[in-house]
């Protein structure tokens, strides 16, 4: 059954429904749905084991985030489908994220401080360096053309992992694209919890910067806002290493997705190439600032 038919068949609707596709999803299909009771967003997507995505865990995180006031209410769940209350809000752009940096940092901090106390069900864990190693195994199994580059990339990943420092384990979002922040005119909301799980704060902070083209000054401000003080050298080095790893993860995500996902209009190879170039830039900057 195609995603539109899946959405039309859901038992939660009342009366006639209207359906409008939402563009932008890279691993699922989404629709705005109007029925006799209001407007909703329906997300259709299977579990993706190669990306460690469990829609059941996503639903649990979505419910917890709604209880904390971070995300819209989850109205209906069934295997492969989530229905959430529609927000009359616009997604941020990278420029918008940078302009609302303090608000974004506050939303992330609320996620990290509150979600662990609300979320239920089997725990997910997100450690970017494990993700990189697992993606490498998937790419080797598929004999992907990037296999020849993997030994060098994984050697860099080991170097970056060695730069990490002990930090508290918190519940993290792990997909802080600009479009996952919604602005309703008075406040920000955070959506799309498919990659969420327990980890340290650094991946969310580093990927927020990497995904939204932060300057060095904006990065310094982000870390100071989040931690309450300017980062020392060890924290700055761990953050820089994580940002570099985040870009590499996006590149390998693109290659793995090109094998296993089919979303119309998404060029996974181009996405991988763009992020590999960003990884190389970040790694050069990291070595220049911190050495090996």
Secondary structure, DSSP 8 states (H G I E B T S, - for coil): --HHHHHHT-TT--S--EEEEE---SSSEEEEEEETTEEEEEEE---BGGGTB-HHHHHHHHHHHHHTTSS--EEEEETTEEEEE----EE--HHHHHHTHHHHHHHHHHHHHHGGGT--SS--B--HHHHHHHHHHHHHHTT-TTHHHHHHHHHHHHHHHHT------EEE-----GGGEEE-SS-EEE---TT-EEE-HHHHHHHHHHHTT--HHHHHHHHHHHHSS---HHHHHHHHHHHHHHHHHHHHHHHHHHHH---TT--HHHHHHHHHHHHHHHHHHHHHHH--
